[in-house]
Amino acid sequence: MRACFRLLECENGGSGVPVGLFSAINGSKTMQHRMTIYVGICLVLITAFQAIAQQGDIDWNRAKQLRQRGIQGEKLTEEEQSYLQRAIELRQKQKPQQRRPVEIKPPVGLNPLTDMNDGYKGQDGGLYGGGKNEPPQEHLEAALQQAKLIQPLDADGKPSDNGKIVMISVGMSNTTQEFSAFVRLANADPAKSPKVVIVDGAQGGMDAKAWAVSGRPDRTGSRNPWEVLDDRLQLADVSDEQVQVAWVKQARIAPGSIGEFPKHAEEMKGHMVTILNMLKERFPNLRIAYLSSRIYAGYAKSTLNPEPYAYESAFVVRWLIQDQIKGEPSLNYDPPKRPVKSPLLLWGPYLWADGEKGRKIDDLVWKPEDLGPDGTHPSDSGRRKVAELLLDFVKTDSTAKVWFLQGGRP
């Protein structure tokens, strides 16, 4: 900036800027023209230097990473929140003309799987297909047998009256938000068996691919989600051998970038098989995995996981269970048949309903206030809805109440 003023002083024979400037203006037209140019240049430089000074302490790559972490449900520190807010405010000042309100367009013509009669992109209705919301009788009987094997185990995995039955969650940001609410409700419920220990293993930003490949290489400082799960089990004072039940609710980040249905769903299915195999390998006494798909995302304001991708994730759950029923080796749970690769798979609570229209099987609806500001992650009321559905499921389902409730066994 000093150079700018020195330039003006030189043109005025070395006098101060204000005096020199007015002298130049009162001189020849040529001098006036030259001074106009110099003043214009200086004003541009002053503006540029001010802008640089304003954003000199903002690392935009860091700000972008913080924003993504927040969108994906991670809790930022106070310092990180303050940093991100400063970046947002500066960006708004720089580009106010680019801000546009996001138009919300809820999906049209999507029917809950539990209600569907007319099919969807080649898929029929019912959670288990064929219009059926209950598992085939043979698979149900096999599930009941597995449920009977769930019992209190000591740290070495041996039956013990003083042992524990550990239930874990595996999934992404929505899953941990919803399961954390479930943990609070379940632990406060006097009907819950004191032998049951519930551990939330789900983590923000860890979608199906991240669990399948053991991390997020695209995120600096990201930990292996399996290691985080191990830490949480240790903190709860339980062992891998005591884990016998899992609630698995997964999704893919930006599924639209993978391709339209069924491509994105098929890609996620492959990751899910890997996750289930890893679960069984890590937790040898894991008997049953209850699977759930996404909640309603018709109010979503980003490409993180909007409709119809949230709705379509239900077909991934169905395909996995159907493959297991058909005898797919990679999903075998029965020791006499082949090497055991997976826990037995069942639907947990089905969480999707058509916004405020709801669904026929119960009174579940998803209102805008049940979702957070991004329209993707659940608000407190949305989390409670899922938690209540899951709690009702483990207290009433024939394969779950036998291990979850006090005196649940006949």
C-alpha atoms as one frame of an Amber mdcrd trajectory, in Angstrom:
protein
   0.000   0.000   0.000   2.919   2.373   0.736   4.063   1.908  -2.881   0.700
   3.221  -4.036   1.087   6.405  -2.035   4.715   6.850  -3.068   3.629   6.583
  -6.704   1.194   9.414  -6.218   3.749  11.504  -4.373   6.278  11.101  -7.200
   3.739  12.314  -9.740   3.273  15.352  -7.578   6.973  16.065  -7.167   7.266
  14.325  -3.814   4.601  16.287  -1.921   1.979  14.677   0.320  -0.734  12.706
  -1.402  -3.699  14.994  -0.740  -1.874  18.162  -1.800  -0.218  16.499  -4.759
  -3.407  14.943  -5.871  -5.332  18.213  -5.945  -2.410  19.948  -7.656  -2.415
  17.297 -10.348  -6.100  17.620 -10.869  -5.773  21.372 -11.270  -2.942  20.891
 -13.808  -3.014  19.730 -17.356  -5.580  17.317 -18.714  -2.808  14.785 -19.295
  -1.818  14.938 -15.656  -5.463  14.613 -14.617  -5.858  11.547 -16.768  -2.707
   9.954 -15.372  -3.794  10.664 -11.822  -7.211   9.164 -12.455  -5.532   5.943
 -13.610  -3.214   5.860 -10.588  -6.056   6.449  -8.145  -8.109   3.700  -9.792
  -5.215   1.251  -9.541  -4.715   2.077  -5.888  -8.404   1.571  -5.070  -8.328
  -1.869  -6.720  -5.194  -2.802  -4.756  -6.691  -1.572  -1.499  -9.835  -3.679
  -2.070  -7.766  -6.738  -2.964  -5.514  -6.385   0.082  -8.546  -6.012   2.341
 -10.101  -9.201   0.923  -6.853 -11.111   1.377  -6.563  -9.875   4.951 -10.113
 -11.003   5.670  -9.637 -14.562   4.424  -5.937 -14.966   5.153  -6.659 -17.147
   8.217  -9.251 -19.365   6.506  -8.105 -22.722   5.125 -10.927 -23.468   2.702
 -10.020 -27.150   2.428 -10.324 -27.455   6.187 -13.612 -25.547   6.166 -14.970
 -27.888   3.489 -13.952 -30.958   5.503 -15.574 -29.554   8.649 -18.784 -28.856
   6.749 -18.873 -32.400   5.355 -18.267 -33.861   8.795 -21.130 -31.808  10.183
 -23.464 -32.854   7.353 -22.610 -36.489   8.026 -23.599 -36.175  11.650 -20.248
 -35.822  13.403 -20.073 -33.570  16.444 -17.591 -30.748  15.944 -15.613 -29.181
  18.757 -16.397 -25.597  19.783 -13.231 -24.408  18.031 -14.182 -26.278  14.845
 -17.735 -24.909  14.925 -16.408 -21.373  15.373 -13.929 -21.836  12.509 -16.605
 -23.187  10.191 -18.993 -20.372  11.087 -16.343 -17.734  10.275 -15.727 -19.413
   6.923 -19.457 -19.517   6.149 -19.933 -15.854   7.061 -16.983 -14.785   4.908
 -18.227 -16.847   1.958 -21.661 -15.289   2.280 -20.137 -11.802   2.159 -18.061
 -12.669  -0.894 -20.771 -14.382  -2.922 -24.196 -13.232  -1.758 -25.507 -13.337
  -5.310 -24.885 -17.076  -5.572 -27.035 -18.059  -2.627 -30.356 -19.510  -3.693
 -33.071 -21.115  -1.587 -33.182 -24.884  -1.997 -36.466 -26.030  -3.444 -37.795
 -29.068  -1.606 -39.504 -31.581  -3.843 -40.812 -34.560  -1.901 -40.927 -37.744
  -3.999 -44.144 -38.747  -5.664 -45.448 -42.268  -6.168 -43.304 -44.177  -3.656
 -45.221 -46.764  -1.665 -43.865 -48.322   1.535 -42.693 -51.886   0.916 -45.125
 -53.045   3.562 -48.036 -51.596   1.542 -46.857 -52.102  -2.015 -49.063 -54.061
  -4.422 -48.135 -52.704  -7.853 -44.340 -53.127  -7.784 -41.423 -50.729  -8.210
 -38.859 -50.870 -11.008 -39.199 -54.614 -11.380 -39.449 -55.294  -7.639 -42.569
 -56.621  -5.952 -43.978 -55.627  -2.574 -43.535 -56.898   0.960 -40.457 -56.813
   3.158 -39.574 -60.376   2.240 -40.962 -60.196  -1.294 -44.075 -61.708  -2.780
 -46.205 -59.266  -0.795 -45.102 -60.896   2.486 -44.015 -58.900   5.515 -43.114
 -61.986   7.543 -40.192 -64.342   6.851 -40.863 -67.737   5.257 -41.766 -70.312
   7.913 -38.549 -72.305   7.524 -36.387 -69.211   7.926 -38.437 -68.082  10.933
 -37.961 -71.456  12.597 -34.229 -71.248  11.969 -34.222 -67.748  13.501 -36.063
 -68.987  16.577 -33.431 -71.700  16.980 -30.676 -69.109  16.796 -32.541 -66.933
  19.296 -32.647 -69.827  21.776 -28.858 -70.024  21.616 -28.551 -66.393  22.740
 -27.742 -66.530  26.444 -25.552 -64.800  29.033 -21.893 -65.522  28.280 -18.728
 -64.768  30.211 -15.795 -62.906  28.689 -14.529 -66.131  27.108 -17.868 -66.856
  25.491 -18.930 -69.605  27.880 -22.458 -69.808  29.360 -22.628 -68.112  32.750
 -25.381 -66.960  35.065 -23.308 -63.830  35.610 -22.616 -63.360  31.898 -23.879
 -60.817  29.408 -25.816 -60.627  26.160 -24.355 -57.810  24.077 -26.311 -56.041
  21.356 -24.408 -53.657  19.063 -25.273 -51.251  16.273 -23.353 -50.899  13.016
 -23.945 -48.020  10.641 -23.509 -44.353   9.829 -24.535 -41.004  11.320 -28.304
 -41.559  11.306 -27.787 -44.962  12.909 -25.733 -43.682  15.827 -28.150 -40.796
  16.428 -31.151 -43.130  16.474 -29.458 -45.965  18.374 -28.176 -43.595  21.050
 -31.799 -42.611  21.691 -32.736 -46.314  21.763 -30.016 -47.062  24.336 -31.479
 -44.457  26.679 -35.034 -45.743  26.279 -34.072 -49.400  26.581 -31.895 -48.947
  29.659 -34.723 -47.077  31.359 -37.259 -49.807  30.555 -37.843 -52.105  33.568
 -38.834 -54.942  31.230 -35.311 -55.164  29.783 -33.186 -58.018  31.039 -30.280
 -56.807  33.204 -28.108 -59.304  31.326 -28.485 -57.308  28.108 -25.756 -54.733
  27.447 -26.343 -52.363  24.531 -23.363 -50.736  22.799 -23.658 -48.161  20.036
 -21.020 -48.989  17.434 -22.393 -46.821  14.630 -20.379 -43.734  13.681 -20.906
 -40.488  11.804 -19.574 -40.458   8.265 -19.015 -44.230   8.200 -21.267 -45.490
   5.431 -21.405 -49.027   4.032 -18.255 -48.584   1.967 -16.287 -47.166   4.901
 -17.140 -50.190   7.054 -16.384 -52.584   4.199 -12.933 -51.126   3.469 -12.191
 -50.341   7.139 -12.026 -46.586   6.953 -12.260 -43.350   5.002  -8.969 -42.753
   3.153 -10.468 -39.544   1.748 -10.714 -38.028   5.235  -7.546 -36.916   7.022
  -7.302 -38.368  10.515 -10.201 -40.765   9.987 -10.076 -43.897  12.136 -10.953
 -47.459  11.208 -14.615 -47.847  12.330 -13.917 -51.374  13.558 -11.237 -50.040
  15.896 -13.662 -47.451  17.236 -16.206 -50.225  17.827 -13.545 -52.217  19.701
 -12.851 -49.188  21.904 -16.534 -48.800  22.728 -16.901 -52.463  23.643 -13.894
 -52.204  25.913 -15.329 -49.084  27.522 -18.559 -51.013  28.185 -16.491 -53.783
  29.796 -17.656 -56.488  27.403 -15.761 -58.835  25.085 -16.101 -59.813  21.435
 -17.254 -63.263  22.538 -20.273 -61.760  24.338 -21.627 -59.969  21.253 -24.632
 -61.978  20.062 -27.030 -59.515  18.391 -26.533 -56.644  15.951 -28.740 -53.929
  14.519 -27.313 -53.003  11.124 -28.635 -49.898   9.383 -26.469 -48.743   6.518
 -26.484 -46.387   3.539 -24.128 -44.970   0.931 -22.878 -41.406   0.776 -24.082
 -39.720  -2.441 -25.615 -42.842  -4.005 -26.698 -40.789  -7.008 -23.054 -40.558
  -8.066 -22.920 -44.358  -8.282 -25.856 -44.733 -10.641 -29.606 -45.098 -10.699
 -31.475 -48.107  -9.314 -30.538 -50.913  -9.235 -26.867 -49.990  -9.732 -26.348
 -48.063  -6.485 -28.279 -50.709  -4.533 -26.251 -53.565  -6.012 -23.018 -51.759
  -5.145 -24.167 -51.298  -1.556 -25.231 -54.937  -1.346 -21.661 -56.005  -2.098
 -20.387 -53.842   0.754 -23.046 -55.245   3.067 -21.966 -58.830   2.402 -18.427
 -57.834   3.354 -19.649 -56.148   6.545 -21.687 -59.199   7.572 -18.720 -61.485
   6.936 -16.471 -59.229   9.028 -19.047 -59.112  11.815 -19.189 -62.895  12.049
 -15.412 -63.192  11.904 -14.914 -60.658  14.692 -17.822 -61.824  16.829 -18.010
 -65.630  16.638 -21.113 -65.834  18.839 -23.102 -63.292  16.824 -26.367 -65.139
  16.134 -28.781 -62.680  14.556 -28.394 -59.413  12.647 -31.566 -57.355  12.382
 -31.399 -55.126   9.295 -33.187 -51.833   8.720 -33.155 -49.438   5.790 -33.274
 -45.635   5.745 -35.920 -43.312   7.110 -37.848 -40.966   4.813 -35.654 -38.424
   3.011 -38.212 -36.446   1.052 -37.176 -33.229   2.787 -33.463 -33.650   2.007
 -31.590 -30.526   0.914 -28.403 -32.159  -0.331 -27.188 -35.109  -2.386 -25.953
 -36.941   0.725 -28.765 -39.514   0.620 -32.046 -38.074  -0.690 -35.035 -39.822
  -2.202 -35.535 -42.111  -3.972 -32.202 -43.568  -2.800 -33.267 -43.749   0.847
 -36.405 -45.618  -0.181 -34.501 -47.925  -2.520 -32.033 -48.977   0.182 -34.774
 -51.285   1.484 -34.275 -53.563  -1.506 -30.672 -54.134  -0.411 -31.960 -55.560
   2.885 -34.476 -57.734   1.106 -31.939 -59.075  -1.406 -29.518 -60.030   1.362
 -32.151 -61.975   3.280 -33.455 -63.634   0.112 -29.936 -64.676  -0.873 -29.371
 -66.193   2.546 -32.642 -68.113   2.334 -31.608 -69.424  -1.104 -28.360 -70.762
   0.357 -25.809 -68.190  -0.825 -22.471 -69.484   0.579 -21.175 -66.026   1.492
 -24.180 -65.563   3.803 -24.351 -69.022   5.346 -25.224 -69.117   9.047 -25.770
 -72.892   9.430 -22.648 -74.899  10.474 -23.747 -78.272   9.026 -24.111 -76.821
   5.546 -20.894 -74.861   4.901 -18.400 -72.689   6.753 -20.340 -70.079   8.699
 -19.856 -66.660   7.108 -22.715 -64.586   8.483 -25.223 -64.270  11.301 -28.805
 -65.148  10.474 -30.484 -62.177   8.823 -33.932 -60.772   9.527 -35.707 -57.503
   9.011 -35.625 -55.267  12.038 -38.142 -52.412  12.151 -38.969 -50.966   8.731
 -38.557 -47.206   9.136 -39.787 -45.695   5.871 -43.177 -44.036   5.540 -44.355
 -41.644   2.844 -43.781 -38.379   4.671 -46.936 -37.042   6.263 -49.043 -39.518
   4.276 -47.692 -42.309   6.460 -48.366 -45.976   5.767 -51.063 -48.568   6.326
 -49.434 -50.913   8.846 -49.245 -48.286  11.626 -49.441 -44.549  12.321 -45.817
 -43.682  11.491 -45.437 -40.393   9.620 -42.416 -38.231   8.888 -43.015 -34.497
   9.298 -40.485 -31.795   8.358 -39.803 -31.175  12.038 -38.749 -34.837  12.446
 -35.672 -34.051  10.351 -32.782 -31.736  11.067 -31.827 -28.641   9.042 -30.376
 -30.749   6.214 -33.577 -32.794   5.847 -31.506 -35.996   5.987 -30.526 -36.537
   9.608 -33.299 -36.990  12.168 -34.105 -34.301  14.697 -34.710 -35.210  18.337
 -38.311 -36.159  17.554 -37.187 -38.245  14.566 -34.587 -40.059  16.632 -37.168
 -40.841  19.259 -39.533 -42.262  16.643 -36.892 -44.712  15.457 -35.867 -45.544
  19.026 -39.462 -46.326  19.971 -39.937 -48.504  16.895 -36.775 -50.445  17.694
 -37.681 -50.825  21.364 -41.156 -52.077  20.474 -39.570 -54.513  18.026 -37.181
 -56.140  20.523 -39.965 -56.366  23.109 -42.533 -58.004  20.812 -40.755 -59.847
  17.988 -40.725 -63.591  18.610 -36.991 -63.878  17.861 -36.006 -60.910  20.028
 -38.152 -60.883  23.149 -36.733 -64.237  24.274 -33.319 -62.657  24.920 -34.234
 -59.003  25.482 -36.935 -59.258  28.157 -36.653 -60.386  31.751 -38.265 -63.807
  31.841 -38.631 -63.693  28.056 -37.859 -67.376  27.636 -40.849 -69.726  27.863
